[in-house]
Amino acid sequence: MGFEVIEHLTDAAALLDEAARLLAAGGVFVVSTPDREEYNQILPEPNPYHFSELDRAELIAVLEKRFTFRLFGQRSLVASEIW
């Protein structure tokens, strides 16, 4: 799993390459990263700890080179919700 990790790496492609190499046939690699376009709209300035921010199209491009994948979205909420 790689939740909110790849944007912190100077070489995110290397992590994805290694994950693809190590993933067993039929295995699942779960990764998430903030969408650069949406994430930066809510910040007063860029996050200094993010080196590899991607927008949706860029994320799809790097994933389709290595994986068969399904893309989901996620949102941060100000409140707590149970459903």
C-alpha beads as a LAMMPS data file, in Angstrom:
LAMMPS data file: protein, C-alpha beads

83 atoms
82 bonds

1 atom types
1 bond types

-500.0 500.0 xlo xhi
-500.0 500.0 ylo yhi
-500.0 500.0 zlo zhi

Masses

1 110.0

Atoms # bond

1 1 1 0.000 0.000 0.000
2 1 1 1.096 3.517 -0.677
3 1 1 -1.305 6.030 0.850
4 1 1 -0.166 9.610 0.320
5 1 1 3.460 8.593 -0.319
6 1 1 4.438 9.100 -3.951
7 1 1 4.140 12.876 -3.808
8 1 1 6.881 12.880 -1.143
9 1 1 9.402 11.051 -3.336
10 1 1 11.855 12.663 -5.728
11 1 1 11.581 9.548 -7.926
12 1 1 7.996 8.301 -7.666
13 1 1 8.455 6.285 -10.877
14 1 1 11.068 4.123 -9.132
15 1 1 8.580 3.188 -6.402
16 1 1 5.920 2.308 -8.971
17 1 1 8.408 0.277 -11.015
18 1 1 9.456 -1.686 -7.931
19 1 1 5.843 -2.240 -6.848
20 1 1 5.021 -3.588 -10.326
21 1 1 8.090 -5.840 -10.221
22 1 1 7.291 -7.272 -6.790
23 1 1 3.530 -7.620 -7.189
24 1 1 2.469 -11.251 -7.477
25 1 1 0.214 -12.282 -10.357
26 1 1 -3.306 -11.329 -9.350
27 1 1 -1.951 -9.126 -6.550
28 1 1 -3.309 -5.727 -5.636
29 1 1 -1.249 -2.580 -5.128
30 1 1 -3.200 0.258 -3.510
31 1 1 -1.867 3.774 -3.918
32 1 1 -3.295 7.223 -3.315
33 1 1 -2.020 10.718 -3.925
34 1 1 -3.641 14.133 -3.840
35 1 1 -4.785 15.524 -7.183
36 1 1 -2.447 18.472 -7.739
37 1 1 -5.143 20.666 -9.302
38 1 1 -7.652 20.179 -6.485
39 1 1 -5.144 20.006 -3.622
40 1 1 -3.355 23.229 -4.482
41 1 1 -6.625 25.174 -4.734
42 1 1 -7.134 24.885 -0.978
43 1 1 -3.564 25.731 0.063
44 1 1 -2.191 29.242 0.488
45 1 1 1.168 28.041 -0.908
46 1 1 2.594 24.782 -2.333
47 1 1 3.443 22.000 0.102
48 1 1 7.247 22.088 0.495
49 1 1 7.323 18.336 1.246
50 1 1 5.718 17.354 -2.075
51 1 1 8.171 16.593 -4.871
52 1 1 5.989 14.637 -7.324
53 1 1 2.496 16.103 -7.329
54 1 1 0.355 14.680 -10.123
55 1 1 -2.967 15.654 -11.585
56 1 1 -5.510 12.986 -12.554
57 1 1 -4.260 12.625 -16.155
58 1 1 -0.630 12.310 -15.043
59 1 1 -1.518 9.684 -12.430
60 1 1 -3.393 7.657 -15.032
61 1 1 -0.419 7.910 -17.399
62 1 1 2.107 6.610 -14.853
63 1 1 -0.204 3.821 -13.674
64 1 1 -1.210 2.526 -17.111
65 1 1 2.457 1.984 -18.003
66 1 1 2.768 -0.505 -15.153
67 1 1 -0.607 -1.802 -13.972
68 1 1 -4.122 -2.778 -14.892
69 1 1 -5.987 -0.524 -12.509
70 1 1 -9.226 0.997 -11.308
71 1 1 -9.269 4.616 -10.260
72 1 1 -11.310 5.797 -7.294
73 1 1 -11.643 9.215 -5.697
74 1 1 -11.373 10.308 -2.120
75 1 1 -12.425 13.464 -0.323
76 1 1 -11.524 14.904 3.043
77 1 1 -14.531 15.939 5.077
78 1 1 -14.674 18.503 7.836
79 1 1 -17.231 16.425 9.712
80 1 1 -17.475 12.784 10.675
81 1 1 -19.963 10.602 8.864
82 1 1 -21.014 6.976 9.266
83 1 1 -22.936 5.177 6.505

Bonds

1 1 1 2
2 1 2 3
3 1 3 4
4 1 4 5
5 1 5 6
6 1 6 7
7 1 7 8
8 1 8 9
9 1 9 10
10 1 10 11
11 1 11 12
12 1 12 13
13 1 13 14
14 1 14 15
15 1 15 16
16 1 16 17
17 1 17 18
18 1 18 19
19 1 19 20
20 1 20 21
21 1 21 22
22 1 22 23
23 1 23 24
24 1 24 25
25 1 25 26
26 1 26 27
27 1 27 28
28 1 28 29
29 1 29 30
30 1 30 31
31 1 31 32
32 1 32 33
33 1 33 34
34 1 34 35
35 1 35 36
36 1 36 37
37 1 37 38
38 1 38 39
39 1 39 40
40 1 40 41
41 1 41 42
42 1 42 43
43 1 43 44
44 1 44 45
45 1 45 46
46 1 46 47
47 1 47 48
48 1 48 49
49 1 49 50
50 1 50 51
51 1 51 52
52 1 52 53
53 1 53 54
54 1 54 55
55 1 55 56
56 1 56 57
57 1 57 58
58 1 58 59
59 1 59 60
60 1 60 61
61 1 61 62
62 1 62 63
63 1 63 64
64 1 64 65
65 1 65 66
66 1 66 67
67 1 67 68
68 1 68 69
69 1 69 70
70 1 70 71
71 1 71 72
72 1 72 73
73 1 73 74
74 1 74 75
75 1 75 76
76 1 76 77
77 1 77 78
78 1 78 79
79 1 79 80
80 1 80 81
81 1 81 82
82 1 82 83
